[in-house]
Amino acid sequence: MRLEGRKALVTGGASGIGAAIAARLAAEGAEVVIGDVNVEGAAEVAAGIGATPSPLDVTEPQASRDLVAQHGPFAILVNNAGTDEFGFFAETDPQMWERILAINLVGVLACTHAVLPGMREAGYGRIVNIASEAGRVGSKGSAVYSAAKGGVIAFTKVIAREGARHGITANSIAPGPIETPLLMGALEYGELGAKVIETMRTSTQLRRLGKPEEVAAAAAFLASDDASYVTGETLGVSGGLGMV
């Protein structure tokens, strides 16, 4: 029960990695709030783990502030909400860029900005940002997503520097190919999508897709006092895909 007595906000917790993280934090004793635009999905996950669901559109900064005002302050923030739209960059458009950047990068800024005052006042905070190996090595067909996740990694380092004197740590996790609805959605593109997933799988040293629970285990560690001397780091949970 490493997180007993801590209140945690997990964004995008209605499915996939976010749902696994919410479940793991709750199992470790945290009081979890699941924020998601998928209100029904968040409610279903919350009911199963004893958490609290809350509507949250991370692209709207006021929504983050409202959630924190209603349910906060938070000792732990897991910025997990994210999405991608597969497409080679030359075939994308500015509207798509804005959507992907808004959810994957601006949402992290907005939620972090909303929780920081409470963490600074408490003199304690754990911020865990779910980035991606795409943000470190690039992912073909996901140029804007890769750029956004690279921005998350850089932002994490700045918050680690600025938050240190307030007892706040900030770290990111770079998942590789994880068996989630987002990744498996590539199969909608038929043979091309299947080839993309297979290429990701064989790019890992372990030659398999990861499980959401494996990312959740890393998040629980970084959210706990076991990681009290870890900040500004990016932990790859990717089967060795991101080794350099």
Secondary structure, 3 states (H helix, E strand, C coil): CCCCCCEEEEECCCCHHHHHHHHHHHHCCCEEEEEECCHHHHHHHHHHHCCEEEECCCCCHHHHHHHHHHHCCCCEEEECCCCCCCECHHHCCHHHHHHHHHHHHHHHHHHHHHHHHHHHHHCCEEEEEECCCHHHHCCCCEHHHHHHHHHHHHHHHHHHHHHHHHCEEEEEEEECCECCHHHHHHHHHCHHHHHHHHHHHHHCCCCCCECHHHHHHHHHHHHCHHHCCCCCCEEEECCCCCCC
